[in-house]
């Protein structure tokens, strides 16, 4: 068996923070071996490297997820570290069955994602890009530019963890009415409702839910149909929570006035996606954080 000395293997793309720079940031571990498996590489092609890994940084891409098969190839692994809030990059149940702890990074991107969410909402309510393009073309006037005041809206937040609560605080400052749906109430002063009521009463539905068996596809045709006609939906949580085909149909019918999506069921978003090329959709490349 290979020597199980300390060996950090990262399946998370380090960008400018390469192994040498990462080692410099860990002066108390001068002998730590660091290996990066790049974003275009299949981890299954690096089983020899994974065999000696004691710490593994999980990838963000679902396509390179650390599965039970890969876990079995890591006999010395003592920690799987997700570099995000969610666990999309690792089968944490399979890890638990093998006695390998999995850690995440709760709260590290809370403010950034909350800021993006409120900014995206403002973009939908007051079509800044349309107004800019209008002036650039030499046109003038309020037609197509006027929108709704945030203070006139009821905003439903589905998923009230760190990010959902940060969004609510920002919306409080705008004067919006905030409704919340979450299985675990964390702020008793908030008005908690079930998902059907949340949809029925919300002019804006913003999603900050984890992706699991209970939430996969939970925001679909039925939920969107319950919303007031001409409402908006935003997703800065996980792509698989929202049925994107149902969103397109709701936009086409006028049930939804607009949508803003930072996350998608398939990433990168396929070139054939009907979400592309629309003026009523704001797309972001999973970069709200």
C-alpha positions as CSV (number, residue, x, y, z in Angstrom):
1,X,0.0,0.0,0.0
2,X,1.2,3.6,-0.7
3,X,2.4,5.6,2.3
4,X,-0.6,7.4,3.7
5,X,1.3,10.6,4.4
6,X,-0.6,13.9,4.3
7,X,-1.7,14.4,0.8
8,X,-4.3,17.1,-0.2
9,X,-5.9,16.4,-3.6
10,X,-8.1,19.2,-5.0
11,X,-10.8,18.5,-7.5
12,X,-11.8,22.1,-7.1
13,X,-10.2,24.3,-9.7
14,X,-7.9,26.6,-7.8
15,X,-7.7,29.2,-10.6
16,X,-4.8,31.6,-9.7
17,X,-4.4,29.9,-6.3
18,X,-2.3,27.0,-7.5
19,X,-0.7,24.3,-5.3
20,X,2.4,26.4,-4.6
21,X,0.4,29.4,-3.4
22,X,-1.9,27.1,-1.4
23,X,1.1,25.6,0.3
24,X,2.4,29.1,1.1
25,X,-0.9,29.7,2.9
26,X,-0.4,26.6,5.0
27,X,3.0,27.3,6.7
28,X,2.2,24.9,9.6
29,X,2.1,22.0,7.1
30,X,5.4,22.4,5.2
31,X,5.5,18.7,4.1
32,X,1.9,18.7,2.9
33,X,1.7,17.2,-0.6
34,X,-0.8,19.0,-2.9
35,X,-2.1,17.7,-6.2
36,X,-4.6,19.4,-8.4
37,X,-6.8,17.4,-10.7
38,X,-7.9,20.0,-13.3
39,X,-11.5,21.0,-14.2
40,X,-11.3,19.3,-17.6
41,X,-10.0,16.0,-16.1
42,X,-12.1,13.0,-15.1
43,X,-11.2,12.0,-11.6
44,X,-11.7,8.4,-12.5
45,X,-8.5,8.7,-14.6
46,X,-6.6,9.6,-11.5
47,X,-7.3,6.7,-9.1
48,X,-3.6,6.3,-8.3
49,X,-3.5,9.9,-7.0
50,X,-6.7,9.5,-5.1
51,X,-5.4,6.3,-3.4
52,X,-3.0,8.3,-1.3
53,X,-5.3,11.3,-0.6
54,X,-5.9,12.1,3.0
55,X,-7.8,15.4,2.3
56,X,-9.9,16.0,-0.8
57,X,-11.4,19.3,-1.9
58,X,-14.7,18.4,-3.7
59,X,-15.4,19.8,-7.1
60,X,-18.3,22.2,-7.9
61,X,-19.3,20.4,-11.1
62,X,-22.0,17.8,-10.6
63,X,-20.5,16.0,-13.6
64,X,-17.3,15.3,-11.6
65,X,-19.1,14.5,-8.4
66,X,-17.2,12.3,-5.8
67,X,-19.3,9.2,-6.0
68,X,-19.3,6.0,-3.9
69,X,-17.0,4.5,-6.5
70,X,-14.4,7.2,-6.1
71,X,-14.7,7.1,-2.3
72,X,-13.8,3.4,-2.5
73,X,-10.6,4.5,-4.3
74,X,-9.6,6.7,-1.3
75,X,-8.8,4.3,1.5
76,X,-6.8,6.9,3.5
77,X,-9.2,9.9,3.1
78,X,-10.0,11.5,6.4
79,X,-11.9,14.6,5.2
80,X,-13.9,15.7,2.2
81,X,-14.1,19.5,2.1
82,X,-16.8,21.1,-0.1
83,X,-15.7,24.5,-1.2
84,X,-19.3,25.7,-1.3
85,X,-22.4,25.8,0.9
86,X,-24.0,22.9,-0.8
87,X,-22.8,19.3,-1.2
88,X,-23.4,18.9,-4.9
89,X,-19.8,17.8,-5.5
90,X,-19.8,14.8,-3.1
91,X,-22.1,12.0,-2.3
92,X,-22.2,12.8,1.4
93,X,-24.4,9.8,2.3
94,X,-21.9,7.4,0.8
95,X,-19.1,9.2,2.6
96,X,-21.0,8.8,5.9
97,X,-21.4,5.1,5.3
98,X,-17.6,4.9,4.9
99,X,-16.9,7.0,8.0
100,X,-15.5,9.9,6.1
101,X,-16.6,13.3,7.4
102,X,-17.8,15.9,4.9
103,X,-17.4,19.7,5.6
104,X,-18.9,22.6,3.8
105,X,-18.5,26.4,4.0
106,X,-21.7,27.8,5.4
107,X,-22.0,31.6,5.2
108,X,-18.9,32.3,3.1
109,X,-21.0,33.7,0.2
110,X,-24.1,34.9,2.0
111,X,-23.8,38.6,1.4
112,X,-22.7,38.2,-2.2
113,X,-25.6,36.0,-3.2
114,X,-28.1,38.1,-1.3
115,X,-26.8,41.2,-3.0
116,X,-27.1,39.5,-6.4
117,X,-30.6,38.4,-5.6
118,X,-31.8,41.9,-4.8
119,X,-29.9,43.3,-7.7
120,X,-31.5,40.8,-10.1
121,X,-34.9,41.6,-8.7
122,X,-34.4,45.3,-9.4
123,X,-33.2,44.5,-12.9
124,X,-36.5,42.6,-13.5
125,X,-38.7,45.3,-12.0
126,X,-37.0,48.2,-13.7
127,X,-35.5,47.0,-17.0
128,X,-32.2,48.9,-16.8
129,X,-30.7,47.2,-19.9
130,X,-33.7,48.1,-22.0
131,X,-33.5,51.7,-20.9
132,X,-29.8,51.9,-21.6
133,X,-30.3,50.3,-25.1
134,X,-33.1,52.7,-25.8
135,X,-30.9,55.8,-25.1
136,X,-28.1,54.2,-27.1
137,X,-30.4,54.0,-30.1
138,X,-31.3,57.6,-29.8
139,X,-34.7,56.9,-28.4
140,X,-36.4,58.5,-25.4
141,X,-39.4,58.2,-23.1
142,X,-40.7,55.9,-20.3
143,X,-42.3,53.3,-22.5
144,X,-41.0,49.9,-21.7
145,X,-38.8,51.2,-18.9
146,X,-41.3,51.9,-16.1
147,X,-41.8,49.1,-13.6
148,X,-42.9,48.3,-10.1
149,X,-41.7,49.6,-6.7
150,X,-40.2,46.9,-4.4
151,X,-42.2,48.5,-1.6
152,X,-45.4,47.5,-3.3
153,X,-44.6,43.8,-3.6
154,X,-44.9,40.7,-1.5
155,X,-41.7,38.6,-1.8
156,X,-41.8,35.0,-1.0
157,X,-38.5,33.4,0.1
158,X,-38.3,29.6,-0.3
159,X,-35.4,28.4,1.8
160,X,-34.6,30.6,4.9
161,X,-31.0,29.7,5.7
162,X,-28.2,32.2,5.9
163,X,-28.8,33.6,2.4
164,X,-32.6,33.6,2.6
165,X,-32.3,35.6,5.8
166,X,-29.8,38.0,4.3
167,X,-32.2,38.6,1.4
168,X,-35.0,39.3,3.8
169,X,-33.0,41.9,5.7
170,X,-32.3,43.7,2.4
171,X,-35.9,43.6,1.4
172,X,-37.0,44.9,4.8
173,X,-35.0,48.1,4.0
174,X,-36.9,48.4,0.7
175,X,-40.3,48.1,2.5
176,X,-41.4,44.9,0.8
177,X,-43.7,42.4,2.6
178,X,-41.7,39.2,3.2
179,X,-43.2,35.7,3.4
180,X,-41.1,32.7,4.2
181,X,-41.2,28.9,3.5
182,X,-38.8,26.7,5.3
183,X,-39.1,23.4,7.2
184,X,-37.2,24.8,10.2
185,X,-38.3,28.2,11.4
186,X,-35.4,30.3,12.5
187,X,-36.9,33.8,12.9
188,X,-40.2,33.5,14.9
189,X,-41.1,37.1,13.9
190,X,-41.3,36.2,10.3
191,X,-44.5,35.0,8.6
192,X,-44.0,31.3,7.7
193,X,-46.4,29.7,5.2
194,X,-46.5,26.4,3.3
195,X,-45.3,26.4,-0.3
196,X,-48.7,26.6,-1.9
197,X,-49.6,29.7,0.1
198,X,-46.2,31.2,-0.5
199,X,-46.8,30.9,-4.3
200,X,-50.3,32.2,-4.1
201,X,-49.4,35.3,-2.2
202,X,-46.0,36.2,-3.7
203,X,-45.5,38.7,-6.5
204,X,-41.9,37.6,-6.4
205,X,-40.7,34.1,-5.5
206,X,-37.0,33.8,-4.8
207,X,-35.4,30.4,-4.2
208,X,-32.6,29.6,-1.8
209,X,-33.2,25.9,-1.2
210,X,-30.7,23.1,-1.1
211,X,-31.0,20.3,-3.7
212,X,-32.1,17.0,-2.3
213,X,-34.7,14.3,-2.9
214,X,-37.4,16.5,-1.3
215,X,-36.7,19.6,-3.3
216,X,-35.7,18.3,-6.7
217,X,-38.2,19.9,-9.2
218,X,-40.4,21.2,-6.4
219,X,-40.9,24.5,-8.1
220,X,-42.8,23.4,-11.2
221,X,-45.9,23.9,-13.2
222,X,-48.3,23.7,-10.2
223,X,-46.4,26.1,-8.0
224,X,-45.9,28.7,-10.8
225,X,-49.6,28.4,-11.8
226,X,-50.6,29.4,-8.2
227,X,-48.6,32.7,-8.4
228,X,-50.3,35.9,-9.3
229,X,-50.3,36.5,-13.1
230,X,-47.4,38.7,-14.1
231,X,-45.1,37.7,-11.2
232,X,-41.4,37.0,-11.1
233,X,-39.2,34.1,-10.1
234,X,-35.5,34.1,-9.1
235,X,-33.2,31.2,-8.4
236,X,-29.9,31.6,-6.7
237,X,-30.1,28.3,-4.8
238,X,-29.7,25.1,-6.8
239,X,-30.7,24.6,-10.4
240,X,-32.5,21.3,-10.0
241,X,-35.0,22.8,-7.6
242,X,-36.7,24.8,-10.4
243,X,-38.3,23.2,-13.5
244,X,-36.8,25.3,-16.2
245,X,-39.2,24.1,-18.9
246,X,-42.1,25.1,-16.7
247,X,-40.6,28.6,-16.3
248,X,-40.4,29.0,-20.1
249,X,-44.0,28.0,-20.5
250,X,-45.1,30.4,-17.8
251,X,-43.1,33.2,-19.4
252,X,-44.7,32.4,-22.8
253,X,-48.2,32.4,-21.4
254,X,-47.7,35.7,-19.4
255,X,-48.1,33.9,-16.1
256,X,-44.6,35.0,-15.3
257,X,-43.4,38.5,-16.3
258,X,-39.7,37.6,-15.8
259,X,-37.1,35.3,-14.3
260,X,-33.6,35.6,-13.1
261,X,-31.4,32.5,-12.8
262,X,-27.9,32.1,-11.5
263,X,-28.1,28.3,-11.3
264,X,-29.3,25.7,-13.8
265,X,-30.2,22.0,-13.9
266,X,-27.4,21.5,-16.5
267,X,-24.3,23.6,-16.2
268,X,-23.0,25.2,-18.4
269,X,-26.4,26.1,-19.7
270,X,-26.8,24.3,-23.1
271,X,-26.7,26.4,-26.2
272,X,-30.1,24.9,-27.1
273,X,-31.8,26.1,-23.9
274,X,-35.0,28.0,-24.6
275,X,-34.0,30.3,-21.7
276,X,-31.4,31.9,-24.0
277,X,-32.1,34.9,-26.1
278,X,-35.1,36.2,-24.1
279,X,-35.5,39.8,-22.9
280,X,-37.6,38.7,-20.0
281,X,-34.9,36.5,-18.5
282,X,-31.7,37.4,-16.7
283,X,-29.0,34.7,-16.9
284,X,-25.9,34.5,-14.8
285,X,-23.2,31.8,-15.0
286,X,-23.5,30.4,-11.5
287,X,-21.4,33.4,-10.3
288,X,-23.6,35.2,-7.8
289,X,-21.1,34.3,-5.1
